[in-house]
Amino acid sequence: MSAAIETRTPRVYARRSAVLAAAAALVAGAALVTAPAAEASPPTPVSAATARTYLGELTVRAEGSLTGYSRDKFPHWITQSGACNTREVVLKRDGTNVTTDSSCAATSGSWYSEYDGATWPAAADVDIDHIVPLAEAWRSGANTWTTPQRQGFANDLTRPQLIAVTDNVNQAKGDKDPAKWLPSLTSYRCTYARMWVDVKHYYSLTVDSAEKSALQGILNGC
């Protein structure tokens, strides 16, 4: 989750039944397809009711500083099995008709981004987002963890912490919490808030007052 970069405007191509070959060529050229072909599928977060309870149990504290922070202190992406690392596992999990080569790299498939409703036919256009960003975790208590603990957090496939989304949407999110950034697809915000609280509660991370207020507002409307 790096700093925001210049946003690339997705290209939208209309499908025309009379020109299937042309449409196929557009897909091969890594154009954006707007019709959802897949849904990302991280582990299901807790219910809205449970998330509201969890949110009430989180310690409210002003965010700490980034002094000493480095992404290298959250080792990722680690090997999960065979030649597959965490990113590759999530790409296969969240994509549709994903094929991989002998090194486990995705060579074809499609990925639907829950944040903005875009579908991408190239893995290069997809980032794996940490729902609770690494820098946010650092400011919320992870600065006191051991490196193995931070590695577990950065590669957690058990909690709803990792999701494949449009790359520049992820980059625009950066390390912002829900008081400063939410998915543009409003229908996903309830799920996003449930995921955020689920992860923060499991890892005993703190929330600041603006973050808590934003989450309460979303969860109360779920």
C-alpha positions as CSV (number, residue, x, y, z in Angstrom):
1,M,0.0,0.0,0.0
2,S,2.2,2.7,-1.2
3,A,1.5,6.4,-1.5
4,A,-1.2,7.4,-4.0
5,I,-0.1,7.5,-7.6
6,E,-1.7,9.1,-10.6
7,T,-5.1,7.4,-11.1
8,R,-5.5,5.6,-14.4
9,T,-8.9,6.0,-15.8
10,P,-10.4,2.5,-16.6
11,R,-11.3,2.0,-20.2
12,V,-14.8,0.7,-20.8
13,Y,-15.5,-1.4,-23.9
14,A,-19.0,-2.3,-25.0
15,R,-19.6,-5.9,-25.9
16,R,-21.1,-6.4,-29.3
17,S,-22.4,-9.8,-30.2
18,A,-21.5,-9.3,-33.9
19,V,-17.9,-8.8,-33.2
20,L,-16.8,-11.5,-30.7
21,A,-13.3,-11.6,-32.1
22,A,-12.8,-7.9,-31.5
23,A,-14.1,-8.2,-28.0
24,A,-11.7,-11.1,-27.3
25,A,-8.9,-9.0,-28.6
26,L,-9.7,-6.2,-26.2
27,V,-9.7,-8.7,-23.3
28,A,-6.3,-10.0,-24.5
29,G,-5.1,-6.4,-24.5
30,A,-5.9,-6.1,-20.8
31,A,-8.8,-3.7,-21.2
32,L,-11.2,-3.2,-18.3
33,V,-14.4,-5.2,-18.5
34,T,-17.2,-3.7,-16.5
35,A,-19.6,-6.7,-16.2
36,P,-18.7,-8.5,-13.0
37,A,-17.3,-11.9,-13.9
38,A,-16.1,-12.8,-10.4
39,E,-16.4,-11.8,-6.8
40,A,-13.4,-11.6,-4.5
41,S,-13.8,-14.0,-1.6
42,P,-11.8,-13.3,1.5
43,P,-12.9,-15.2,4.6
44,T,-16.4,-14.0,5.7
45,P,-16.1,-11.3,8.4
46,V,-18.2,-11.3,11.5
47,S,-21.8,-10.0,11.3
48,A,-22.6,-6.4,11.6
49,A,-24.0,-7.0,15.1
50,T,-20.9,-8.8,16.2
51,A,-18.8,-6.0,14.6
52,R,-20.6,-3.4,16.6
53,T,-19.9,-5.4,19.8
54,Y,-16.2,-5.8,18.8
55,L,-15.9,-2.1,18.0
56,G,-17.1,-1.2,21.5
57,E,-14.4,-3.5,22.9
58,L,-11.5,-1.8,21.1
59,T,-9.3,0.6,22.9
60,V,-9.8,4.2,21.7
61,R,-6.4,6.0,21.5
62,A,-4.8,8.6,19.3
63,E,-2.7,7.1,16.5
64,G,0.9,6.6,17.3
65,S,3.7,7.8,15.2
66,L,5.4,6.1,12.2
67,T,8.8,6.4,13.8
68,G,10.7,3.3,13.1
69,Y,8.1,2.0,10.6
70,S,9.2,0.1,7.5
71,R,7.2,-2.3,5.3
72,D,10.3,-4.6,5.7
73,K,9.2,-5.1,9.3
74,F,6.1,-6.9,8.0
75,P,7.7,-9.6,5.8
76,H,5.5,-10.4,2.8
77,W,4.8,-12.1,0.5
78,I,5.9,-15.4,2.2
79,T,5.7,-18.9,0.7
80,Q,2.4,-20.6,1.5
81,S,2.9,-23.9,-0.3
82,G,5.1,-25.2,-3.0
83,A,6.1,-22.3,-5.2
84,C,3.1,-20.2,-4.2
85,N,3.4,-17.1,-2.1
86,T,0.6,-15.2,-0.4
87,R,-0.1,-12.9,-3.3
88,E,-0.4,-15.7,-5.7
89,V,-2.7,-17.6,-3.3
90,V,-5.0,-14.6,-3.0
91,L,-5.0,-14.0,-6.8
92,K,-6.1,-17.6,-7.4
93,R,-8.7,-17.4,-4.6
94,D,-10.2,-14.1,-5.6
95,G,-10.1,-14.6,-9.4
96,T,-12.2,-16.6,-11.9
97,N,-10.7,-19.2,-14.2
98,V,-7.2,-18.4,-13.0
99,T,-4.4,-20.4,-14.6
100,T,-0.8,-20.4,-13.3
101,D,2.6,-21.4,-14.6
102,S,5.1,-23.7,-13.0
103,S,6.2,-20.9,-10.6
104,C,2.6,-20.3,-9.5
105,A,2.4,-16.9,-11.3
106,A,-1.1,-16.2,-12.7
107,T,-1.0,-16.2,-16.5
108,S,-4.7,-15.7,-17.2
109,G,-8.0,-15.2,-15.5
110,S,-10.2,-12.3,-14.4
111,W,-10.5,-10.3,-11.2
112,Y,-13.5,-8.4,-9.9
113,S,-12.6,-5.5,-7.6
114,E,-15.1,-5.2,-4.8
115,Y,-13.9,-1.6,-4.0
116,D,-14.8,-0.1,-7.4
117,G,-16.8,-2.7,-9.3
118,A,-14.2,-3.1,-12.0
119,T,-13.2,-6.4,-13.6
120,W,-9.6,-6.9,-14.8
121,P,-8.3,-9.6,-17.2
122,A,-4.6,-9.2,-16.2
123,A,-3.1,-9.9,-12.8
124,A,-0.7,-7.0,-13.3
125,D,-3.7,-4.6,-12.9
126,V,-4.6,-6.1,-9.4
127,D,-3.0,-5.4,-6.0
128,I,-3.5,-7.4,-2.9
129,D,-4.8,-5.0,-0.3
130,H,-4.3,-5.3,3.4
131,I,-7.7,-4.3,4.7
132,V,-6.0,-2.9,7.8
133,P,-2.9,-1.3,6.2
134,L,0.5,-2.2,7.6
135,A,1.3,1.4,8.5
136,E,-2.1,1.8,10.2
137,A,-1.4,-1.4,12.2
138,W,2.0,0.0,13.2
139,R,0.4,3.2,14.5
140,S,-2.3,1.1,16.3
141,G,-0.1,-1.2,18.3
142,A,1.9,-3.4,15.9
143,N,5.0,-1.4,16.6
144,T,5.4,-3.5,19.8
145,W,5.0,-6.8,18.0
146,T,7.8,-9.2,17.1
147,T,8.8,-9.6,13.4
148,P,7.1,-13.1,13.3
149,Q,3.9,-11.5,14.6
150,R,4.0,-8.8,12.0
151,Q,4.7,-11.4,9.3
152,G,1.6,-13.4,10.4
153,F,-0.5,-10.2,10.1
154,A,0.9,-9.3,6.7
155,N,0.1,-12.7,5.3
156,D,-3.1,-13.6,7.1
157,L,-5.3,-15.8,4.9
158,T,-7.5,-16.9,7.8
159,R,-8.9,-13.5,8.8
160,P,-10.6,-11.1,6.2
161,Q,-7.4,-9.1,5.9
162,L,-6.3,-9.7,2.2
163,I,-8.3,-8.9,-0.9
164,A,-7.5,-8.5,-4.6
165,V,-8.6,-5.1,-5.9
166,T,-7.8,-2.6,-8.7
167,D,-4.2,-1.6,-8.2
168,N,-4.5,2.2,-8.3
169,V,-7.6,2.1,-6.1
170,N,-5.4,0.3,-3.5
171,Q,-2.7,2.8,-4.0
172,A,-5.1,5.7,-3.5
173,K,-6.2,4.1,-0.2
174,G,-2.7,4.0,1.0
175,D,-2.6,3.7,4.8
176,K,-5.9,5.6,5.4
177,D,-8.4,4.4,7.9
178,P,-12.2,4.4,7.3
179,A,-12.5,8.0,8.5
180,K,-10.4,9.1,5.6
181,W,-11.1,6.5,2.9
182,L,-13.9,4.0,2.0
183,P,-14.6,1.9,-1.2
184,S,-16.3,4.0,-3.8
185,L,-18.8,1.1,-4.2
186,T,-21.1,2.0,-1.4
187,S,-22.7,-1.4,-1.4
188,Y,-19.5,-2.9,-0.1
189,R,-18.9,-0.4,2.7
190,C,-20.8,-2.5,5.3
191,T,-18.7,-5.6,4.5
192,Y,-15.5,-3.4,4.5
193,A,-16.3,-2.1,8.0
194,R,-17.0,-5.6,9.3
195,M,-13.7,-6.8,7.9
196,W,-11.8,-3.9,9.4
197,V,-13.3,-4.3,12.9
198,D,-12.9,-8.1,12.7
199,V,-9.2,-7.8,12.0
200,K,-8.5,-5.0,14.5
201,H,-10.3,-6.9,17.2
202,Y,-8.5,-10.2,16.6
203,Y,-5.1,-8.5,16.7
204,S,-6.1,-6.2,19.7
205,L,-5.2,-3.0,17.7
206,T,-6.5,0.3,18.8
207,V,-8.8,2.8,17.0
208,D,-8.8,6.6,17.1
209,S,-12.0,8.5,17.8
210,A,-12.6,9.6,14.2
211,E,-12.0,6.1,12.9
212,K,-14.4,4.6,15.5
213,S,-17.1,7.2,14.7
214,A,-16.9,6.4,11.0
215,L,-17.1,2.7,11.6
216,Q,-20.1,3.1,13.9
217,G,-21.9,5.1,11.3
218,I,-21.4,2.4,8.7
219,L,-22.2,-0.5,11.0
220,N,-25.4,1.1,12.3
221,G,-26.6,1.3,8.7
222,C,-25.9,-2.4,7.9
